[in-house]
Amino acid sequence: MEEIRYYPLVDATTDGKVKVPMFHTTSKNTVEETHKFYLEEMIPHYYRLYVSNPKAKMSQKGFEIQCPLCGSTMKAISKPLNSKKKSLYTCEKCNH
């Protein structure tokens, strides 16, 4: 992978607990300006969840984030780093 990819997340359910990534972009600024949540793929098949506005209250607990490749629910493999950089996710089906 040559460039870092950013995937805007949108709600897939009315309660907002399931997030689905949209098509990727290489512009972090564009994603931050237009979406509350997004994924950063710096290493292939590993996605860091980001919050555009870290001051806004949000509960990461209970989120289900779908894989950008296959649509399966991804698994968090780390704890959040800070108020903006949340957990690192990977898909067990795509990354085995």
RAFEN-V116779 format. One record per backbone hydrogen bond with DSSP energy under -0.5 kcal/mol. CO is the residue of the C=O (numbers start at 1). NH is the residue of the N-H. E is the energy in kcal/mol with one decimal. If there is no record, write none. Layout:
# RAFEN-V116779
CO;NH;E / CO;NH;E
This chain:
# RAFEN-V116779
5;41;-3.1 / 6;8;-0.6 / 6;25;-2.1 / 7;39;-2.5 / 8;22;-2.7 / 10;20;-2.9 / 13;16;-1.3 / 17;19;-0.6 / 17;64;-3.0 / 18;12;-3.3 / 18;13;-0.8 / 19;66;-2.6 / 20;10;-2.3 / 23;8;-0.5 / 25;6;-2.9 / 26;28;-0.8 / 27;31;-1.5 / 28;32;-2.6 / 29;33;-2.0 / 30;34;-1.1 / 31;35;-1.9 / 36;52;-3.0 / 37;9;-2.3 / 38;50;-3.0 / 39;7;-2.6 / 40;42;-0.7 / 40;48;-2.6 / 41;5;-1.8 / 43;46;-2.1 / 45;91;-0.5 / 46;43;-0.6 / 47;49;-0.5 / 47;89;-3.3 / 48;40;-2.1 / 49;86;-3.2 / 50;38;-1.7 / 52;54;-0.6 / 53;56;-1.5 / 58;60;-0.6 / 60;63;-2.1 / 64;19;-3.4 / 64;66;-0.5 / 65;74;-3.2 / 67;71;-1.1 / 72;67;-2.8 / 75;90;-1.9 / 84;51;-1.8 / 84;86;-0.8 / 85;81;-1.6 / 85;82;-2.4 / 87;49;-2.5 / 88;77;-3.6 / 88;78;-0.7 / 89;47;-2.9 / 90;75;-2.9 / 90;92;-0.6 / 91;95;-2.2 / 94;96;-0.5
